[in-house]
Amino acid sequence: MGRPPLKQAYTVSYAKDGIELKRYTITALTQLAAETEADSRFLRAHPEIKALDTIARRVEAH
C-alpha cells in the first residue's frame, strides 16, 4: 500500500490599498485548490465585493 498524498498548508491573504482584509490558512493538496477555497470563503464573507479584480491576493506555502 502506498502512502496517501501529503497535503500542504497555504496562507492566502487578501489586501486592498495596502490594508490586509483577511487571511486564511488552508490545508490542500495543491496551491490552486487552496486559492479556490480561500476565494470562495472570502467572497462568502464579503458579499459587497463582486469581483476579486480590485483585491490583491498573496499565497505562501508552509
CHARMM internal coordinates of N, CA and C (Angstrom, degrees):
IC EDIT
DIST 1 N 1 CA 1.4524
DIST 1 CA 1 C 1.5205
ANGL 1 N 1 CA 1 C 109.49
DIST 1 C 2 N 1.3162
ANGL 1 CA 1 C 2 N 115.45
DIHE 1 N 1 CA 1 C 2 N 133.70
DIST 2 N 2 CA 1.4554
ANGL 1 C 2 N 2 CA 120.12
DIHE 1 CA 1 C 2 N 2 CA 177.38
DIST 2 CA 2 C 1.5154
ANGL 2 N 2 CA 2 C 111.48
DIHE 1 C 2 N 2 CA 2 C -85.54
DIST 2 C 3 N 1.2942
ANGL 2 CA 2 C 3 N 114.20
DIHE 2 N 2 CA 2 C 3 N 163.56
DIST 3 N 3 CA 1.4672
ANGL 2 C 3 N 3 CA 119.10
DIHE 2 CA 2 C 3 N 3 CA 177.64
DIST 3 CA 3 C 1.5188
ANGL 3 N 3 CA 3 C 109.54
DIHE 2 C 3 N 3 CA 3 C -77.67
DIST 3 C 4 N 1.3216
ANGL 3 CA 3 C 4 N 118.13
DIHE 3 N 3 CA 3 C 4 N 147.82
DIST 4 N 4 CA 1.4686
ANGL 3 C 4 N 4 CA 120.04
DIHE 3 CA 3 C 4 N 4 CA 176.52
DIST 4 CA 4 C 1.5271
ANGL 4 N 4 CA 4 C 109.34
DIHE 3 C 4 N 4 CA 4 C -69.57
DIST 4 C 5 N 1.3263
ANGL 4 CA 4 C 5 N 117.28
DIHE 4 N 4 CA 4 C 5 N 155.51
DIST 5 N 5 CA 1.4605
ANGL 4 C 5 N 5 CA 119.86
DIHE 4 CA 4 C 5 N 5 CA 179.02
DIST 5 CA 5 C 1.5291
ANGL 5 N 5 CA 5 C 110.25
DIHE 4 C 5 N 5 CA 5 C -59.84
DIST 5 C 6 N 1.3082
ANGL 5 CA 5 C 6 N 115.84
DIHE 5 N 5 CA 5 C 6 N 142.65
DIST 6 N 6 CA 1.4562
ANGL 5 C 6 N 6 CA 120.46
DIHE 5 CA 5 C 6 N 6 CA -178.70
DIST 6 CA 6 C 1.5218
ANGL 6 N 6 CA 6 C 110.95
DIHE 5 C 6 N 6 CA 6 C -87.05
DIST 6 C 7 N 1.3038
ANGL 6 CA 6 C 7 N 114.76
DIHE 6 N 6 CA 6 C 7 N 131.72
DIST 7 N 7 CA 1.4527
ANGL 6 C 7 N 7 CA 119.50
DIHE 6 CA 6 C 7 N 7 CA 175.79
DIST 7 CA 7 C 1.5199
ANGL 7 N 7 CA 7 C 108.54
DIHE 6 C 7 N 7 CA 7 C -84.68
DIST 7 C 8 N 1.3240
ANGL 7 CA 7 C 8 N 115.58
DIHE 7 N 7 CA 7 C 8 N 155.17
DIST 8 N 8 CA 1.4560
ANGL 7 C 8 N 8 CA 121.20
DIHE 7 CA 7 C 8 N 8 CA 179.61
DIST 8 CA 8 C 1.5199
ANGL 8 N 8 CA 8 C 108.49
DIHE 7 C 8 N 8 CA 8 C -125.55
DIST 8 C 9 N 1.2989
ANGL 8 CA 8 C 9 N 116.22
DIHE 8 N 8 CA 8 C 9 N 150.98
DIST 9 N 9 CA 1.4658
ANGL 8 C 9 N 9 CA 120.94
DIHE 8 CA 8 C 9 N 9 CA 178.38
DIST 9 CA 9 C 1.5310
ANGL 9 N 9 CA 9 C 109.35
DIHE 8 C 9 N 9 CA 9 C -89.00
DIST 9 C 10 N 1.3201
ANGL 9 CA 9 C 10 N 115.28
DIHE 9 N 9 CA 9 C 10 N 134.73
DIST 10 N 10 CA 1.4627
ANGL 9 C 10 N 10 CA 122.75
DIHE 9 CA 9 C 10 N 10 CA 176.76
DIST 10 CA 10 C 1.5162
ANGL 10 N 10 CA 10 C 108.17
DIHE 9 C 10 N 10 CA 10 C -126.69
DIST 10 C 11 N 1.3154
ANGL 10 CA 10 C 11 N 116.48
DIHE 10 N 10 CA 10 C 11 N 137.52
DIST 11 N 11 CA 1.4573
ANGL 10 C 11 N 11 CA 121.34
DIHE 10 CA 10 C 11 N 11 CA 173.23
DIST 11 CA 11 C 1.5163
ANGL 11 N 11 CA 11 C 107.07
DIHE 10 C 11 N 11 CA 11 C -106.15
DIST 11 C 12 N 1.3229
ANGL 11 CA 11 C 12 N 115.19
DIHE 11 N 11 CA 11 C 12 N 121.87
DIST 12 N 12 CA 1.4666
ANGL 11 C 12 N 12 CA 121.51
DIHE 11 CA 11 C 12 N 12 CA 179.57
DIST 12 CA 12 C 1.5209
ANGL 12 N 12 CA 12 C 106.89
DIHE 11 C 12 N 12 CA 12 C -114.10
DIST 12 C 13 N 1.3302
ANGL 12 CA 12 C 13 N 116.41
DIHE 12 N 12 CA 12 C 13 N 121.64
DIST 13 N 13 CA 1.4632
ANGL 12 C 13 N 13 CA 119.54
DIHE 12 CA 12 C 13 N 13 CA -179.54
DIST 13 CA 13 C 1.5192
ANGL 13 N 13 CA 13 C 109.63
DIHE 12 C 13 N 13 CA 13 C -120.82
DIST 13 C 14 N 1.3127
ANGL 13 CA 13 C 14 N 114.65
DIHE 13 N 13 CA 13 C 14 N 146.61
DIST 14 N 14 CA 1.4638
ANGL 13 C 14 N 14 CA 122.72
DIHE 13 CA 13 C 14 N 14 CA -177.99
DIST 14 CA 14 C 1.5153
ANGL 14 N 14 CA 14 C 109.00
DIHE 13 C 14 N 14 CA 14 C -118.40
DIST 14 C 15 N 1.3353
ANGL 14 CA 14 C 15 N 116.92
DIHE 14 N 14 CA 14 C 15 N 135.86
DIST 15 N 15 CA 1.4596
ANGL 14 C 15 N 15 CA 121.25
DIHE 14 CA 14 C 15 N 15 CA -179.60
DIST 15 CA 15 C 1.5253
ANGL 15 N 15 CA 15 C 109.61
DIHE 14 C 15 N 15 CA 15 C -140.38
DIST 15 C 16 N 1.3246
ANGL 15 CA 15 C 16 N 114.64
DIHE 15 N 15 CA 15 C 16 N 151.74
DIST 16 N 16 CA 1.4616
ANGL 15 C 16 N 16 CA 120.72
DIHE 15 CA 15 C 16 N 16 CA 175.38
DIST 16 CA 16 C 1.5174
ANGL 16 N 16 CA 16 C 107.05
DIHE 15 C 16 N 16 CA 16 C -137.62
DIST 16 C 17 N 1.3209
ANGL 16 CA 16 C 17 N 115.88
DIHE 16 N 16 CA 16 C 17 N 128.07
DIST 17 N 17 CA 1.4699
ANGL 16 C 17 N 17 CA 122.35
DIHE 16 CA 16 C 17 N 17 CA -178.51
DIST 17 CA 17 C 1.5240
ANGL 17 N 17 CA 17 C 111.45
DIHE 16 C 17 N 17 CA 17 C 55.23
DIST 17 C 18 N 1.3273
ANGL 17 CA 17 C 18 N 117.20
DIHE 17 N 17 CA 17 C 18 N 37.68
DIST 18 N 18 CA 1.4523
ANGL 17 C 18 N 18 CA 121.69
DIHE 17 CA 17 C 18 N 18 CA 177.14
DIST 18 CA 18 C 1.5178
ANGL 18 N 18 CA 18 C 115.45
DIHE 17 C 18 N 18 CA 18 C 79.60
DIST 18 C 19 N 1.3230
ANGL 18 CA 18 C 19 N 117.83
DIHE 18 N 18 CA 18 C 19 N 1.36
DIST 19 N 19 CA 1.4650
ANGL 18 C 19 N 19 CA 121.88
DIHE 18 CA 18 C 19 N 19 CA -179.63
DIST 19 CA 19 C 1.5281
ANGL 19 N 19 CA 19 C 108.70
DIHE 18 C 19 N 19 CA 19 C -107.60
DIST 19 C 20 N 1.3260
ANGL 19 CA 19 C 20 N 115.36
DIHE 19 N 19 CA 19 C 20 N 124.42
DIST 20 N 20 CA 1.4646
ANGL 19 C 20 N 20 CA 118.86
DIHE 19 CA 19 C 20 N 20 CA -180.00
DIST 20 CA 20 C 1.5206
ANGL 20 N 20 CA 20 C 109.79
DIHE 19 C 20 N 20 CA 20 C -70.22
DIST 20 C 21 N 1.3198
ANGL 20 CA 20 C 21 N 115.41
DIHE 20 N 20 CA 20 C 21 N 128.50
DIST 21 N 21 CA 1.4652
ANGL 20 C 21 N 21 CA 121.11
DIHE 20 CA 20 C 21 N 21 CA -179.90
DIST 21 CA 21 C 1.5201
ANGL 21 N 21 CA 21 C 111.71
DIHE 20 C 21 N 21 CA 21 C -94.01
DIST 21 C 22 N 1.3170
ANGL 21 CA 21 C 22 N 116.51
DIHE 21 N 21 CA 21 C 22 N -43.70
DIST 22 N 22 CA 1.4677
ANGL 21 C 22 N 22 CA 120.00
DIHE 21 CA 21 C 22 N 22 CA -175.36
DIST 22 CA 22 C 1.5195
ANGL 22 N 22 CA 22 C 108.95
DIHE 21 C 22 N 22 CA 22 C -160.16
DIST 22 C 23 N 1.3396
ANGL 22 CA 22 C 23 N 115.22
DIHE 22 N 22 CA 22 C 23 N 151.44
DIST 23 N 23 CA 1.4606
ANGL 22 C 23 N 23 CA 121.09
DIHE 22 CA 22 C 23 N 23 CA 177.48
DIST 23 CA 23 C 1.5230
ANGL 23 N 23 CA 23 C 108.11
DIHE 22 C 23 N 23 CA 23 C -135.24
DIST 23 C 24 N 1.3143
ANGL 23 CA 23 C 24 N 116.08
DIHE 23 N 23 CA 23 C 24 N 133.25
DIST 24 N 24 CA 1.4620
ANGL 23 C 24 N 24 CA 121.66
DIHE 23 CA 23 C 24 N 24 CA 178.11
DIST 24 CA 24 C 1.5201
ANGL 24 N 24 CA 24 C 109.08
DIHE 23 C 24 N 24 CA 24 C -122.77
DIST 24 C 25 N 1.3174
ANGL 24 CA 24 C 25 N 116.94
DIHE 24 N 24 CA 24 C 25 N 139.77
DIST 25 N 25 CA 1.4584
ANGL 24 C 25 N 25 CA 121.60
DIHE 24 CA 24 C 25 N 25 CA 169.82
DIST 25 CA 25 C 1.5172
ANGL 25 N 25 CA 25 C 106.51
DIHE 24 C 25 N 25 CA 25 C -111.47
DIST 25 C 26 N 1.3252
ANGL 25 CA 25 C 26 N 115.06
DIHE 25 N 25 CA 25 C 26 N 119.70
DIST 26 N 26 CA 1.4648
ANGL 25 C 26 N 26 CA 121.14
DIHE 25 CA 25 C 26 N 26 CA -173.85
DIST 26 CA 26 C 1.5189
ANGL 26 N 26 CA 26 C 109.05
DIHE 25 C 26 N 26 CA 26 C -126.74
DIST 26 C 27 N 1.3184
ANGL 26 CA 26 C 27 N 116.00
DIHE 26 N 26 CA 26 C 27 N 137.47
DIST 27 N 27 CA 1.4556
ANGL 26 C 27 N 27 CA 121.97
DIHE 26 CA 26 C 27 N 27 CA 175.35
DIST 27 CA 27 C 1.5203
ANGL 27 N 27 CA 27 C 107.57
DIHE 26 C 27 N 27 CA 27 C -98.50
DIST 27 C 28 N 1.3311
ANGL 27 CA 27 C 28 N 115.73
DIHE 27 N 27 CA 27 C 28 N 123.80
DIST 28 N 28 CA 1.4641
ANGL 27 C 28 N 28 CA 119.74
DIHE 27 CA 27 C 28 N 28 CA -177.19
DIST 28 CA 28 C 1.5237
ANGL 28 N 28 CA 28 C 109.84
DIHE 27 C 28 N 28 CA 28 C -150.08
DIST 28 C 29 N 1.3289
ANGL 28 CA 28 C 29 N 115.03
DIHE 28 N 28 CA 28 C 29 N 166.19
DIST 29 N 29 CA 1.4632
ANGL 28 C 29 N 29 CA 120.10
DIHE 28 CA 28 C 29 N 29 CA 178.41
DIST 29 CA 29 C 1.5291
ANGL 29 N 29 CA 29 C 111.50
DIHE 28 C 29 N 29 CA 29 C -74.99
DIST 29 C 30 N 1.3468
ANGL 29 CA 29 C 30 N 116.59
DIHE 29 N 29 CA 29 C 30 N -34.17
DIST 30 N 30 CA 1.4659
ANGL 29 C 30 N 30 CA 120.51
DIHE 29 CA 29 C 30 N 30 CA -178.49
DIST 30 CA 30 C 1.5243
ANGL 30 N 30 CA 30 C 110.50
DIHE 29 C 30 N 30 CA 30 C -132.94
DIST 30 C 31 N 1.3205
ANGL 30 CA 30 C 31 N 115.29
DIHE 30 N 30 CA 30 C 31 N 160.43
DIST 31 N 31 CA 1.4569
ANGL 30 C 31 N 31 CA 119.78
DIHE 30 CA 30 C 31 N 31 CA 177.74
DIST 31 CA 31 C 1.5261
ANGL 31 N 31 CA 31 C 110.51
DIHE 30 C 31 N 31 CA 31 C -65.52
DIST 31 C 32 N 1.3195
ANGL 31 CA 31 C 32 N 117.18
DIHE 31 N 31 CA 31 C 32 N -38.08
DIST 32 N 32 CA 1.4613
ANGL 31 C 32 N 32 CA 120.51
DIHE 31 CA 31 C 32 N 32 CA 179.25
DIST 32 CA 32 C 1.5254
ANGL 32 N 32 CA 32 C 111.17
DIHE 31 C 32 N 32 CA 32 C -60.92
DIST 32 C 33 N 1.3258
ANGL 32 CA 32 C 33 N 116.93
DIHE 32 N 32 CA 32 C 33 N -41.78
DIST 33 N 33 CA 1.4714
ANGL 32 C 33 N 33 CA 120.55
DIHE 32 CA 32 C 33 N 33 CA 178.42
DIST 33 CA 33 C 1.5281
ANGL 33 N 33 CA 33 C 110.70
DIHE 32 C 33 N 33 CA 33 C -63.27
DIST 33 C 34 N 1.3256
ANGL 33 CA 33 C 34 N 116.67
DIHE 33 N 33 CA 33 C 34 N -40.22
DIST 34 N 34 CA 1.4663
ANGL 33 C 34 N 34 CA 120.63
DIHE 33 CA 33 C 34 N 34 CA 178.90
DIST 34 CA 34 C 1.5309
ANGL 34 N 34 CA 34 C 110.67
DIHE 33 C 34 N 34 CA 34 C -65.49
DIST 34 C 35 N 1.3325
ANGL 34 CA 34 C 35 N 117.04
DIHE 34 N 34 CA 34 C 35 N -42.88
DIST 35 N 35 CA 1.4679
ANGL 34 C 35 N 35 CA 120.93
DIHE 34 CA 34 C 35 N 35 CA 179.16
DIST 35 CA 35 C 1.5250
ANGL 35 N 35 CA 35 C 111.02
DIHE 34 C 35 N 35 CA 35 C -63.31
DIST 35 C 36 N 1.3210
ANGL 35 CA 35 C 36 N 116.90
DIHE 35 N 35 CA 35 C 36 N -42.35
DIST 36 N 36 CA 1.4606
ANGL 35 C 36 N 36 CA 121.44
DIHE 35 CA 35 C 36 N 36 CA -179.92
DIST 36 CA 36 C 1.5224
ANGL 36 N 36 CA 36 C 111.05
DIHE 35 C 36 N 36 CA 36 C -62.76
DIST 36 C 37 N 1.3273
ANGL 36 CA 36 C 37 N 116.67
DIHE 36 N 36 CA 36 C 37 N -45.07
DIST 37 N 37 CA 1.4631
ANGL 36 C 37 N 37 CA 121.25
DIHE 36 CA 36 C 37 N 37 CA 179.34
DIST 37 CA 37 C 1.5284
ANGL 37 N 37 CA 37 C 110.99
DIHE 36 C 37 N 37 CA 37 C -64.46
DIST 37 C 38 N 1.3304
ANGL 37 CA 37 C 38 N 116.66
DIHE 37 N 37 CA 37 C 38 N -43.54
DIST 38 N 38 CA 1.4662
ANGL 37 C 38 N 38 CA 120.71
DIHE 37 CA 37 C 38 N 38 CA 179.68
DIST 38 CA 38 C 1.5243
ANGL 38 N 38 CA 38 C 110.82
DIHE 37 C 38 N 38 CA 38 C -64.21
DIST 38 C 39 N 1.3357
ANGL 38 CA 38 C 39 N 117.29
DIHE 38 N 38 CA 38 C 39 N -42.62
DIST 39 N 39 CA 1.4672
ANGL 38 C 39 N 39 CA 120.66
DIHE 38 CA 38 C 39 N 39 CA 178.00
DIST 39 CA 39 C 1.5229
ANGL 39 N 39 CA 39 C 110.68
DIHE 38 C 39 N 39 CA 39 C -59.35
DIST 39 C 40 N 1.3188
ANGL 39 CA 39 C 40 N 115.67
DIHE 39 N 39 CA 39 C 40 N -43.40
DIST 40 N 40 CA 1.4553
ANGL 39 C 40 N 40 CA 120.69
DIHE 39 CA 39 C 40 N 40 CA -179.96
DIST 40 CA 40 C 1.5245
ANGL 40 N 40 CA 40 C 110.96
DIHE 39 C 40 N 40 CA 40 C -61.69
DIST 40 C 41 N 1.3295
ANGL 40 CA 40 C 41 N 116.18
DIHE 40 N 40 CA 40 C 41 N -47.01
DIST 41 N 41 CA 1.4697
ANGL 40 C 41 N 41 CA 120.26
DIHE 40 CA 40 C 41 N 41 CA 179.62
DIST 41 CA 41 C 1.5279
ANGL 41 N 41 CA 41 C 111.10
DIHE 40 C 41 N 41 CA 41 C -63.45
DIST 41 C 42 N 1.3301
ANGL 41 CA 41 C 42 N 116.35
DIHE 41 N 41 CA 41 C 42 N -42.67
DIST 42 N 42 CA 1.4690
ANGL 41 C 42 N 42 CA 120.48
DIHE 41 CA 41 C 42 N 42 CA -177.73
DIST 42 CA 42 C 1.5261
ANGL 42 N 42 CA 42 C 111.18
DIHE 41 C 42 N 42 CA 42 C -63.99
DIST 42 C 43 N 1.3278
ANGL 42 CA 42 C 43 N 116.68
DIHE 42 N 42 CA 42 C 43 N -45.97
DIST 43 N 43 CA 1.4692
ANGL 42 C 43 N 43 CA 119.92
DIHE 42 CA 42 C 43 N 43 CA -178.94
DIST 43 CA 43 C 1.5255
ANGL 43 N 43 CA 43 C 112.00
DIHE 42 C 43 N 43 CA 43 C -68.07
DIST 43 C 44 N 1.3349
ANGL 43 CA 43 C 44 N 117.69
DIHE 43 N 43 CA 43 C 44 N -32.03
DIST 44 N 44 CA 1.4664
ANGL 43 C 44 N 44 CA 120.06
DIHE 43 CA 43 C 44 N 44 CA 175.39
DIST 44 CA 44 C 1.5232
ANGL 44 N 44 CA 44 C 111.07
DIHE 43 C 44 N 44 CA 44 C -68.23
DIST 44 C 45 N 1.3299
ANGL 44 CA 44 C 45 N 116.29
DIHE 44 N 44 CA 44 C 45 N -37.82
DIST 45 N 45 CA 1.4642
ANGL 44 C 45 N 45 CA 120.82
DIHE 44 CA 44 C 45 N 45 CA -178.66
DIST 45 CA 45 C 1.5310
ANGL 45 N 45 CA 45 C 112.41
DIHE 44 C 45 N 45 CA 45 C -76.76
DIST 45 C 46 N 1.3314
ANGL 45 CA 45 C 46 N 117.04
DIHE 45 N 45 CA 45 C 46 N -22.17
DIST 46 N 46 CA 1.4676
ANGL 45 C 46 N 46 CA 121.61
DIHE 45 CA 45 C 46 N 46 CA -177.83
DIST 46 CA 46 C 1.5289
ANGL 46 N 46 CA 46 C 109.64
DIHE 45 C 46 N 46 CA 46 C -128.43
DIST 46 C 47 N 1.3354
ANGL 46 CA 46 C 47 N 117.66
DIHE 46 N 46 CA 46 C 47 N 74.39
DIST 47 N 47 CA 1.4716
ANGL 46 C 47 N 47 CA 119.99
DIHE 46 CA 46 C 47 N 47 CA -176.96
DIST 47 CA 47 C 1.5315
ANGL 47 N 47 CA 47 C 112.78
DIHE 46 C 47 N 47 CA 47 C -65.35
DIST 47 C 48 N 1.3326
ANGL 47 CA 47 C 48 N 117.27
DIHE 47 N 47 CA 47 C 48 N -17.18
DIST 48 N 48 CA 1.4728
ANGL 47 C 48 N 48 CA 119.54
DIHE 47 CA 47 C 48 N 48 CA 179.42
DIST 48 CA 48 C 1.5274
ANGL 48 N 48 CA 48 C 111.82
DIHE 47 C 48 N 48 CA 48 C -72.20
DIST 48 C 49 N 1.3243
ANGL 48 CA 48 C 49 N 117.27
DIHE 48 N 48 CA 48 C 49 N -17.34
DIST 49 N 49 CA 1.4627
ANGL 48 C 49 N 49 CA 121.21
DIHE 48 CA 48 C 49 N 49 CA 178.39
DIST 49 CA 49 C 1.5252
ANGL 49 N 49 CA 49 C 107.36
DIHE 48 C 49 N 49 CA 49 C -92.53
DIST 49 C 50 N 1.3132
ANGL 49 CA 49 C 50 N 115.90
DIHE 49 N 49 CA 49 C 50 N 115.83
DIST 50 N 50 CA 1.4707
ANGL 49 C 50 N 50 CA 120.35
DIHE 49 CA 49 C 50 N 50 CA -175.42
DIST 50 CA 50 C 1.5239
ANGL 50 N 50 CA 50 C 112.28
DIHE 49 C 50 N 50 CA 50 C -87.19
DIST 50 C 51 N 1.3373
ANGL 50 CA 50 C 51 N 117.20
DIHE 50 N 50 CA 50 C 51 N -31.83
DIST 51 N 51 CA 1.4613
ANGL 50 C 51 N 51 CA 120.44
DIHE 50 CA 50 C 51 N 51 CA -178.35
DIST 51 CA 51 C 1.5187
ANGL 51 N 51 CA 51 C 108.93
DIHE 50 C 51 N 51 CA 51 C -140.87
DIST 51 C 52 N 1.3093
ANGL 51 CA 51 C 52 N 115.03
DIHE 51 N 51 CA 51 C 52 N 150.03
DIST 52 N 52 CA 1.4563
ANGL 51 C 52 N 52 CA 119.51
DIHE 51 CA 51 C 52 N 52 CA -179.18
DIST 52 CA 52 C 1.5338
ANGL 52 N 52 CA 52 C 112.46
DIHE 51 C 52 N 52 CA 52 C -85.27
DIST 52 C 53 N 1.3464
ANGL 52 CA 52 C 53 N 117.50
DIHE 52 N 52 CA 52 C 53 N 7.03
DIST 53 N 53 CA 1.4728
ANGL 52 C 53 N 53 CA 121.39
DIHE 52 CA 52 C 53 N 53 CA -178.72
DIST 53 CA 53 C 1.5276
ANGL 53 N 53 CA 53 C 111.81
DIHE 52 C 53 N 53 CA 53 C -60.05
DIST 53 C 54 N 1.3375
ANGL 53 CA 53 C 54 N 116.69
DIHE 53 N 53 CA 53 C 54 N -35.58
DIST 54 N 54 CA 1.4578
ANGL 53 C 54 N 54 CA 120.44
DIHE 53 CA 53 C 54 N 54 CA -175.20
DIST 54 CA 54 C 1.5261
ANGL 54 N 54 CA 54 C 112.75
DIHE 53 C 54 N 54 CA 54 C -91.04
DIST 54 C 55 N 1.3377
ANGL 54 CA 54 C 55 N 116.75
DIHE 54 N 54 CA 54 C 55 N 1.26
DIST 55 N 55 CA 1.4608
ANGL 54 C 55 N 55 CA 122.04
DIHE 54 CA 54 C 55 N 55 CA -176.14
DIST 55 CA 55 C 1.5220
ANGL 55 N 55 CA 55 C 108.76
DIHE 54 C 55 N 55 CA 55 C -111.83
DIST 55 C 56 N 1.3281
ANGL 55 CA 55 C 56 N 116.68
DIHE 55 N 55 CA 55 C 56 N 132.06
DIST 56 N 56 CA 1.4631
ANGL 55 C 56 N 56 CA 120.84
DIHE 55 CA 55 C 56 N 56 CA 176.11
DIST 56 CA 56 C 1.5259
ANGL 56 N 56 CA 56 C 108.41
DIHE 55 C 56 N 56 CA 56 C -85.73
DIST 56 C 57 N 1.3307
ANGL 56 CA 56 C 57 N 115.68
DIHE 56 N 56 CA 56 C 57 N 135.58
DIST 57 N 57 CA 1.4704
ANGL 56 C 57 N 57 CA 120.64
DIHE 56 CA 56 C 57 N 57 CA -179.89
DIST 57 CA 57 C 1.5209
ANGL 57 N 57 CA 57 C 108.38
DIHE 56 C 57 N 57 CA 57 C -121.75
DIST 57 C 58 N 1.3312
ANGL 57 CA 57 C 58 N 116.03
DIHE 57 N 57 CA 57 C 58 N 134.08
DIST 58 N 58 CA 1.4628
ANGL 57 C 58 N 58 CA 121.31
DIHE 57 CA 57 C 58 N 58 CA 177.54
DIST 58 CA 58 C 1.5217
ANGL 58 N 58 CA 58 C 108.63
DIHE 57 C 58 N 58 CA 58 C -125.41
DIST 58 C 59 N 1.3283
ANGL 58 CA 58 C 59 N 116.88
DIHE 58 N 58 CA 58 C 59 N 135.31
DIST 59 N 59 CA 1.4602
ANGL 58 C 59 N 59 CA 121.71
DIHE 58 CA 58 C 59 N 59 CA -178.68
DIST 59 CA 59 C 1.5283
ANGL 59 N 59 CA 59 C 108.82
DIHE 58 C 59 N 59 CA 59 C -121.21
DIST 59 C 60 N 1.3222
ANGL 59 CA 59 C 60 N 115.82
DIHE 59 N 59 CA 59 C 60 N 130.88
DIST 60 N 60 CA 1.4691
ANGL 59 C 60 N 60 CA 122.15
DIHE 59 CA 59 C 60 N 60 CA 176.07
DIST 60 CA 60 C 1.5221
ANGL 60 N 60 CA 60 C 108.78
DIHE 59 C 60 N 60 CA 60 C -124.66
DIST 60 C 61 N 1.3217
ANGL 60 CA 60 C 61 N 115.57
DIHE 60 N 60 CA 60 C 61 N 134.26
DIST 61 N 61 CA 1.4674
ANGL 60 C 61 N 61 CA 119.88
DIHE 60 CA 60 C 61 N 61 CA 175.93
DIST 61 CA 61 C 1.5198
ANGL 61 N 61 CA 61 C 108.98
DIHE 60 C 61 N 61 CA 61 C -94.91
DIST 61 C 62 N 1.3252
ANGL 61 CA 61 C 62 N 116.81
DIHE 61 N 61 CA 61 C 62 N 143.57
DIST 62 N 62 CA 1.4744
ANGL 61 C 62 N 62 CA 121.31
DIHE 61 CA 61 C 62 N 62 CA -179.15
DIST 62 CA 62 C 1.5090
ANGL 62 N 62 CA 62 C 109.67
DIHE 61 C 62 N 62 CA 62 C -117.37
END
COOR INIT
IC SEED 1 N 1 CA 1 C
IC BUILD
